[in-house]
Amino acid sequence: MVFKLKIISDKIENFVMHIDADANSTFFELHEAIQDECKFDPSELSTFILADEEWDPGMEIAMFDNNSSIENSIPTMKNATLGDYLKEKEDKLIYVFDVINQKSLYIELNEIVMEKKLNAPIVTYKRGLDPLQDTSNRFENDLLIDDDSELQDIFTDFGELEDLNMIYGEIGEVI
């Protein structure tokens, strides 16, 4: 059984992507197909969230299992198949591709084709610009990088290395 999925963005108005995926494909395989096609940074955390008809979020299908308790564990992308959670036309998913900045794509099951099988999810249609992840360095506000910071001034108050060599001599001469 093949699911025909339509993917849209609430930030990029003209972005539309269609992916065909087998019901036995895992959410991780769907995640990889989206990542590859949109050229997202694979080091960013991602998650799928089941949604109701109004796109209100429900259960999460996480990239990794965060709980050590079996009773409280949530399904992970690698062990959950699409067919386990998508049952009928118009079922919805929210794919959060940048968890830190809460950037998402919206996925809707458009059609179920019973007689087909696929080995891996494939992109069958794409239009518009890809949504962007925040690829800026998350540590760009680090005190050592900011030229105006007090901490940077503390490190440069001792002068340049050449000045210190004039006062104290070369370090190699002492050893």
WOCORUR-V792393 format. One record per residue. N is the residue number from 0. PSI is psi as a letter, one per 40 degrees, with the letter a starting at -180 (none if undefined). Layout:
N;PSI / N;PSI
This chain:
0;h / 1;h / 2;h / 3;h / 4;h / 5;h / 6;h / 7;i / 8;i / 9;e / 10;d / 11;h / 12;d / 13;e / 14;h / 15;h / 16;h / 17;h / 18;h / 19;h / 20;i / 21;i / 22;d / 23;e / 24;i / 25;i / 26;d / 27;d / 28;d / 29;d / 30;d / 31;d / 32;d / 33;d / 34;d / 35;d / 36;d / 37;e / 38;f / 39;i / 40;h / 41;e / 42;e / 43;i / 44;i / 45;i / 46;i / 47;i / 48;h / 49;i / 50;i / 51;a / 52;e / 53;e / 54;e / 55;h / 56;i / 57;b / 58;i / 59;i / 60;h / 61;i / 62;d / 63;i / 64;h / 65;e / 66;i / 67;e / 68;h / 69;d / 70;d / 71;e / 72;i / 73;i / 74;i / 75;i / 76;d / 77;d / 78;e / 79;h / 80;i / 81;d / 82;d / 83;d / 84;d / 85;h / 86;d / 87;i / 88;i / 89;e / 90;i / 91;i / 92;i / 93;h / 94;h / 95;h / 96;e / 97;g / 98;d / 99;d / 100;e / 101;f / 102;h / 103;i / 104;i / 105;h / 106;h / 107;h / 108;h / 109;d / 110;i / 111;h / 112;h / 113;d / 114;e / 115;i / 116;i / 117;i / 118;d / 119;i / 120;i / 121;i / 122;h / 123;e / 124;i / 125;h / 126;i / 127;i / 128;i / 129;i / 130;i / 131;i / 132;i / 133;h / 134;e / 135;i / 136;h / 137;e / 138;e / 139;e / 140;e / 141;h / 142;d / 143;e / 144;d / 145;h / 146;d / 147;e / 148;i / 149;d / 150;d / 151;d / 152;d / 153;d / 154;d / 155;e / 156;d / 157;e / 158;i / 159;i / 160;d / 161;d / 162;d / 163;d / 164;d / 165;d / 166;d / 167;e / 168;i / 169;i / 170;d / 171;d / 172;d / 173;d / 174;none
